[in-house]
């Protein structure tokens, strides 16, 4: 067996064993991003909301819950670019106290609502997935612009050389100007899209 | 390499420069086109003008099918001297030899050497010694040998070296008597012997760490003729004799012996140690194994052409990847998220480029397949990293357990466990693509002389490995699609030439 053959087989062996050790699970096991059965409660809050109507009070309470949740995550070092919608926060609410009428000094007659929010590990997974998705989309947008520019450049270079060969150097200046113009036009287009 | 003149300039009336093609001690060489459309090489003579111009002037009216033709000598408005020469679109022999480290097939080496010998013999017949015969000065254009670079040519004048101090020849091809300053056309016979040796074995007979060491070997060491086939041992041995008087009297004589080596049977072959010095031409020569046809050396594309091809292939692969991804998304009937579609596209483009670029760099050179597999494996890991990156993964951003641990050491340890699958996921991404790129010889798909323009076999093989590697990765379909698309696209965008018909194994080598 040649040394390169041996080396490459050793490398593959190391790669496979390292992967198996890291993965630590049998083959063909389904992906497990959300395992509701084993979800643990990480934090819970009770928030109150006020409003002229019940729906206003509910919205107020959900926004308060969202603030609490984001503050909690911030405290854990998790800063999200993804802005969870109120509908998602509502899905975290486990218990609604019925709205009650209250008299508030300045606002007068308002409705008061109380919500209990349970934040579980499956919810954290979901949020991180959403965050990853958003981050991935941002990266793809960036990569798309870069790729568009690069492909335009490659096409311009290939086109320039082929045309220069075909015209035997008589239109070199024009071809170069054309190439630069094409690259500039694509660059401007990408910049405008940005 | 910066040239004095740029493309489009007309320093010499009647000729438009296209690009610089070479530079040496005697000046610069440009590829140019005459006003009538004739492609020529223009040599701007610098340095030792007198010697150069005198040599060129003597060669100006020489006509031989295996010599680079000199058309004219001109002087421009600045007083610079130019030589108008035949433009050779092929490549020098040293480049061809670099692709064949084990040497050329013997039939081809013989064919090329005979052309070289006839050309140099023609020079000798006209009283000119080339003095710088080396593979770099021998060009192969459409399988035809052309001897060029008359920069060092000089008349055979007595035997004493002229007063000019320009060094004679290149050290690997330098005859021993050059060191004495007392030489004649026999130095070309010696250099031809070295070139024949190199064409057959792939290496020069005298090599060393320094020019001094090589020169010393030329002067004192016998060449190792054991690497040569039997029919060439005595021929090369005689051509490389230290004493010029023991060499072939002329290159015609040497050419005749070599021609005879291909025709006459040689029942007795003397080993190098037993061979009487320089008497081998009289010995009967063994007939080499007959072959149906002498292979034709196809010109490999120039560096410039390869850049054009690579740029074209890369851009076309991105366009094809986009088309295939759109079709895939259309077939998905809205079940696919934009993120999944985008990832599919970018990973396919990256995988295609990762195959096309090394394949182009390796070109038609024969290399160790296992080393290449390892390189492809590393590149596959890079694709895996790219897939992770596109998936929004980052070790420094939320999503990894370590950050959470650092932020909340005690009370929120439960969070850590909820994020514990980050590392295995990353390992899966990396190993999936690494193993997929290791398993197949991807560079073969981009080879110019692959058996078929497009074959489904590699696509199926890629699909097989893509599915087999589901053992590692958790998001299988995307990876499998990337691999199969890559196998198809790479074949579609890579240039292809009809491979030659199969011949005897000894000459089944991809030439130039």
Interface residues (C-beta under 8 A of the other chain):
Chain A: X2 X4 X5 X7 X8 X11 X12 X15 X16 X18 X19 X22 X23 X24 X25 X27 X28 X30 X31 X32 X33 X40 X42 X73 X75 X76 X77 X78 X79 X80 X121 X124 X125 X128 X131 X132 X133 X134 X135 X136 X137 X139 X140 X143 X144 X147 X151 X154 X155 X157 X158 X161 X162 X164 X168 X169 X170 X172 X173
Chain B: X7 X8 X16 X17 X18 X19 X32 X33 X37 X39 X304 X307 X308 X311 X312 X314 X315 X318 X319 X338 X339 X342 X343 X346 X349 X368 X370 X371 X373 X374 X377 X389 X390 X391 X392 X393 X394 X397 X398 X399 X403 X404 X406 X407 X408 X412 X414 X415 X417 X418 X419 X421 X423 X424 X427 X428 X430 X431 X434 X435 X438 X470 X471 X472 X474 X475
